[in-house]
Amino acid sequence: MSDSVNQLVSMGFSRADASNALSRVDGDVQRAVGILLGAPSYPTPDVAPTTVNLTSGDEDEELRRAIELSKELEVKEKKARGDKQRKAARAASNNAAASAALSRLNGGSITQPTKTKAAPAAVSSHPSVNGGSITQPTKTKAAPAAVSSHPSVKVPKTLAEKSYKEQVLRTVFRVSPHSLAVDTLIKTLETIKNNKTNPKYRSIDVGTRGFKRALDGVPGVTDLLTLGIGFKRDASSKSVFKLDFVDEARFYAVLSALKDLSTTSHAYNLSRSRRVWEKRLEALMADDTTTEITKRGECLRLSPSEPGTAACSFVTVNIKEGEKISRRFAADDTVKDVLYWVSGSVSSKLYDLILSDEVVLVNLSKHPKAAVNEDEPFENIVKYTLQRAELWPSCELDLVNKDIFLMDSERGRKEFEVKVSA
């Protein structure tokens, strides 16, 4: 035993550690060396060793348990790493799918916004920390949501950002369906141009009755006056626009564009034809002679009495802008009954004008709108019931000249375009 101890001491182990290790392995030097190599390097006090008797079977069991525990820990670590990797892969896949879908929707690639590092709290709250003042970044207006999320969408310029020629053409186009406003603007601008040295003619009061009747609420009028001509709203009165200087070039551009509407704009010509028709209709309605009043009374007597609310058709007729008549008819009443009612309510002369197809009753309840006598003379359908004439259970009719009806049709629009392009 002492030889074995001396052998271990010669290897560099302390005598106490060598003796203790040999006692644990029944004097086997090689096994003692193994124990000593795994033992702590601090010196062990020279005390009587505690004898521990371990059998070979106990050591094998302890080693087996250690190996099993190590394997269990390794399996758990692998599972945790796998779960983490799978979650990361799913998140990346979802992000890629979302980006691809949005890219397809936009028809192009998506540029991700550059992330900027936020300034430290001390710098933002104490600008003098660094020994000097800090220049705050210039605030820029955030881009619209459609621009930031859909970079391939191009936001059109505002009217004020476009060229002068585009401003004039755009504003004139917006005014064109309102022929009264166009004619009033032409007359007003020519008056100003011919009296450019007189300050009296270089101001427009939009609160006057004449302005409200012809121009109030018409889209494009204000832009045409300000952007096109150069009028500015008076600071002392919001209803007054003043012109400091008459620019001959501006007046020429705007007046030329307005006057060209008579030969280039279908909307202007249609509106002007309607105005002519309404003046004629007003003259017919203003006839209050005894003969006319008697004829209207006869037409109303030939029209059936208005039924109750059950099983009836509600008919509305637009006479002119802002004026209409309406009443109920029974489902088996005829088109002729409606014609008597319209003639008695507006003018007895309409009876002959409608029968001769010079004036048309247009059914606005159909899509597209069509004349009540769409494919045949009106005199052929006067005996049709309202249901057969598709005027039941309700309808809205427009009373217009036949030329206006044809001009407002798809065929009439195409013919006008061909005429303009010729």
JOFEN-V404076 format. One record per run of one state. SS is the DSSP state (@ for helix, = for strand, . for the rest). FROM is the first residue (numbers start at 1). LEN is the number of residues. Records with the same first field share a line. If there is no record, write none. Layout:
SS: FROM-LEN + FROM-LEN
This chain:
.: 1-1 + 11-4 + 25-4 + 39-17 + 107-14 + 126-19 + 150-9 + 162-2 + 176-3 + 195-4 + 202-1 + 206-3 + 215-6 + 230-2 + 234-6 + 243-5 + 260-1 + 265-1 + 286-4 + 303-9 + 321-2 + 331-3 + 346-3 + 356-3 + 364-6 + 372-6 + 381-4 + 386-8 + 408-2 + 422-1
@: 2-9 + 15-10 + 29-10 + 56-51 + 121-5 + 145-5 + 159-3 + 164-12 + 179-16 + 199-3 + 209-6 + 221-9 + 248-12 + 261-4 + 266-20 + 290-13 + 335-11 + 349-7 + 378-3 + 402-6 + 410-12
=: 203-3 + 232-2 + 240-3 + 312-9 + 323-8 + 334-1 + 359-5 + 370-2 + 385-1 + 394-8
